[in-house]
Amino acid sequence: MPTAAQFLEEQLLLEHSKPQAQRLANWIGHDSDRLAALLSVFLDENYRLSQRAAWVISAIADKTPWLLEPWLPKMVSKMREPGVHDAVKRNVVRVLQDMAIPDSVLDDLADACFTFLADPQEAVAIRVFSMSVLEKICQKVPELKPELCLILEEHLPHGTAGFQSRARKILRRLNV
């Protein structure tokens, strides 16, 4: 009988789709051992498995984000690895834009999100989700507001419509 990690690896390689990610998230449910198995696959060095596991993590976060809280330091660390797949970065910052951000990851997360946001070569979704995460961080660390506003204003004219829309909304909220 395969271990939970082996089962997950097999299923992740079998099919890469939203329904499959949802099925695996449902299979994990509230089971901490299955979640640990998923995170071990996500944190492993296998590029494809990390990418696909990130989608399952995102599906879990939609229903039970509190289950991921103990894993946030490792997730933030993973998205900061050089050469990590965009799906890993995108899904981690997507998850974090809707979660309470613990102090244990605040500094690393702020640094990563500022790096993502300031890089015009970074995927738009990663930059947009990073904006939202940084807005949340600014609620805890207001000294970062001027830096966030400066980067948003600098990149606003060259951003996509989605980037510009989110940036304008965040600038309005920050400048109030």
Protein Blocks (a to p, Z undefined) as FASTA:
>chain_A
ZZfklmmmmmmmmpgcfklmmmmmmmnmmafklmmmmmmmmmmmblklmmmmmmmmmmmm
mmmmmlmmmmmmmmmmmmmpghiafklmmmmmmmmmmpccdfklmmmmmmmmmmmmmmmk
bcfklmmmmmmmmmmmmmmmmmlmmmmmmmmmmmmmmmcfklmmmmmmmmmmmmZZ
